[in-house]
Amino acid sequence: MNKEQQNSGYGQLETLYFAGGCLWGVQEFMKHLPGVITTEVGRANGTRKTITCEYDGYAECVKVTFDTGVVTLNQLINYFFEIIDPYSINRQGDDVGEKYRTAIFSKDHNHLKIAREYIKHRDDAANIVVKVELLTNYVASDAEHQDRLSRFPDDYCHIPLDLLHKYKSL
């Protein structure tokens, strides 16, 4: 068991990183899903271990810790696909640029295998541009970005409001 996994009493607690455009909306959606224990916004796979630098190739992402006894990895990925345009390269809604690319990151090679299989078995697999990559670097974003849309619900979000809160009451 690596430090990304712990026993929750129900299933394993595991961590996956989702990049789906602006991190505010992805976090607001993901944190309300069944089985999600914690979320944190940050930067995945940049070249530096700081957020106080110029753009270094990172993707805006949400670190999601979830209970496998409540939600499977495939279910979590399926939820993620509800809020992204999986055919768009470096763009989600009005957010444009490499840092807004869609990707699934993990330190666990089995997670990556499951994510690739999920995409491979979709009817639209040939058109999907969502990357599945080993997480090599993660830096948490500043506090001002954490749970941003919970604190400032009128801020911009590329995800329609009815979809953003689709699972909020569950």
Stockholm file with secondary structure:
# STOCKHOLM 1.0

chainA/1-170         MNKEQQNSGYGQLETLYFAGGCLWGVQEFMKHLPGVITTEVGRANGTRKTITCEYDGYAECVKVTFDTGVVTLNQLINYFFEIIDPYSINRQGDDVGEKYRTAIFSKDHNHLKIAREYIKHRDDAANIVVKVELLTNYVASDAEHQDRLSRFPDDYCHIPLDLLHKYKSL
#=GR chainA/1-170 SS CCTTCEECSSSEEEEEEEEESSHHHHHHHHTTSTTEEEEEEEEESCSSSCSSSSCCSCEEEEEEEEETTTSCHHHHHHHHHHHSCTTCSSEETTEESGGGCEEEEESCHHHHHHHHHHHHTSTTGGGCCCEEEECCCEEECCGGGTTHHHHCTTSCCSSCHHHHTTTTTC
#=GC SS_cons         CCTTCEECSSSEEEEEEEEESSHHHHHHHHTTSTTEEEEEEEEESCSSSCSSSSCCSCEEEEEEEEETTTSCHHHHHHHHHHHSCTTCSSEETTEESGGGCEEEEESCHHHHHHHHHHHHTSTTGGGCCCEEEECCCEEECCGGGTTHHHHCTTSCCSSCHHHHTTTTTC
//
